[in-house]
Amino acid sequence: SESSAKPEVGRKPAPPVKAVKPQPVKAVTPTTDASSSRKGESADGEREKPKTTTTAPSALGSAKKATAVSVEAIETKLKADEIDLATEPYSKQDGSCAIPLGLVQRYAEETRVSIEDVACVLEDVRTKRLQSLGRGMIAVDSGWIVGKDWKESVAVSSYNAWLVSLGLPNYVDRFGDAGYDDMRVIAELTVAELKESLSIKDPRHLKRLMAGVDVLKEKS
């Protein structure tokens, strides 16, 4: 009826309901902030692969820098052994490195510095010495020493080359003056002879010399 269609007295009619349109979802572009870069992570949280870098040939400019203490210790040893790394057999005529593996290992043992760091220091001293003489050079990275056995490069041609390859050039004059210049005689040396006839007392040097004697026996 007409009376039923009229609104009730005292009540306002409800406002019409408006339809809500769905809002489009914006795509979020991931960004890499400084913190994630420092941790080596990309924006999506995945671990980034390390980048390969090329190490400069100059030893002390490499990632593995030796401490000032180790540099001083090794330079002191070079001076005591009267070794000039710019001369043969430590540097070839073309300026490339020929430092004996035995010398690197010996200095590493006696200074308690890693073999890699000793190689770094020796190569740095060598290249700087060549530069001071105005000579050309071919520098190498410290990695040349890694994984190599000094015994494989022991020289057997002469007593002085043998001592140099052992890293004991400081005994060349002593061997020569005592008449130990025949490789067949040297191959039969004993610890007692080294102590008594050559007055070698350092146990580390005695051990290295006897290891060199064993190599001579194996190669003979």
ABEGO torsion letter per residue (X at the ends): XAAAABBBBGBBBBBBBBBBBBBBBBBBBBBBBAAAAAAGBBAAGBBBBBBBBBBBABAAABABBBBAAAAAAAAAAAAAAGBBAABOAABBAAGBBABBAAAAAAAAAAAGBBAAAAAAAAAAAAAAAAAAAGBBBBBBBAAAABGBBAAAABBAABAAAAAAAAGBAAAAAAAAAAGBABAAAAAABBAAAAAAAAGBABAAAAAAAAAAAAAAAAAX
